[in-house]
Amino acid sequence: MSTVARFHIDHTQYLGPDGEPVQPFPPFAQDPAALLPLYRAMVLTRTFDAKAVALQRTGKLGTFASSVGQEAIGVGVASAMQTDDVLFPSYRDHAAQLLRGVTMVESLLYWGGDERGSNFSAVPRDFPNCVPIGTQVCHAVGAAYAFMLSREPRVAVTIFGDGGTSKGDFYEAMNMAGVWQAPLVLVVNDNQWAISVPRARQTAAQTLAQKAIAAGIEGRQVDGNDVIAVHQAVAEALDKARRGGGPTLVEALSYRLGDHTTADDATRYRDAETVGKEWELEPLVRLRKYLMNRNVLDKAQDTVLGKACYEQVEAAVQAYLTVAPPDASAMFDHLYATLPDALREQRDTALAFAPAPGNHHG
């Protein structure tokens, strides 16, 4: 008997939970001041997140998926991407979307049930939020293959949760990405929970990164609460893909500190002690400690930054609340060149019973 193949999975971390380096930083992070924009993006995301949850609780927003504790993944991914790359997000990736240029008003419109929020003004080729689990991985591979055929130096980037790696869509798409050596970066937000199902009940694999091995592509794992590690790993994967080196799967270890969505109550299936310990590892405090220890941020500056983020979010909320609702006929638009008689009758009925123009956001 002989061994025909061996594999290993690397884990990368630069910034420890205490805010101190655990190894030398990569070049982009060697100047502490260069990390301030990443910190601000995470603070803005968390501020937006908290306000969105409050809007849902008061009936001004639909069900919302919080990203609290996972901000370093979205910010790390988006900060490494080029504008012409294309993002295929899940429903929990507003950290990446906001940094890519999706406006907060657009995001709020989407979560308020208005599909005009998916028509991104700054990044029109980025895909909208994907609610079905893992299906956006298939879309991302298709786009990556198109980039390859047209010889465009662009990369498709998709983010999905640990639960997505249990879906056939994920395996099938990753398999073809490996066959085609497509310019694709797959990022697993391994937040340990697929709604109420812990990762240990989803897979016996030691890591999710190793699932890439079966597709013949590189898999690596990073500390998803370390924005430096996420950015560096994704930047390296993007560069490799752009040079024709094929796809990479990056597993980012984190923890879902909040409920799955505002329709969930996580206290029913996990204990407060475990969640409390995970709060000690969260990404914002970690980077804040580092920046303050290096004298590029102090408490006064942090307070000013927090206030600025709050005001930016509040302004976006006010703009969202004043957006006029779409006409009732909008649900029939863009379906057919000529609307069939049966749907024309439904449209006319909808218009006849449509409420008077007003504020549809509560």
Secondary structure, 3 states (H helix, E strand, C coil): CCCCCCCCCCEECCECCCCCECCCCCHHHCCHHHHHHHHHHHHHHHHHHHHHHHHHHCCCCCCCCCCCCCHHHHHHHHHHCCCCCEEECECCCHHHHHHHCCCHHHHHHHHCCCHHHHCCCCCCCCCCCECCCCHHHHHHHHHHHHHHHCCCCCCEEEEEEHHHHHCHHHHHHHHHHHHHCCCEEEEEEECCEECCEEHHHCCCCCCCHHHHHHHCCEEEEEECCCHHHHHHHHHHHHHHHHCCCCCEEEEEECCCCCCCCCCCCHHHCCCHHHHHHHHCCCHHHHHHHHHHHCCCCCHHHHHHHHHHHHHHHHHHHHHHHCCCCCCHHHHHCCCCCCCCHHHHHHHHHHHHHCCCCCCCCC
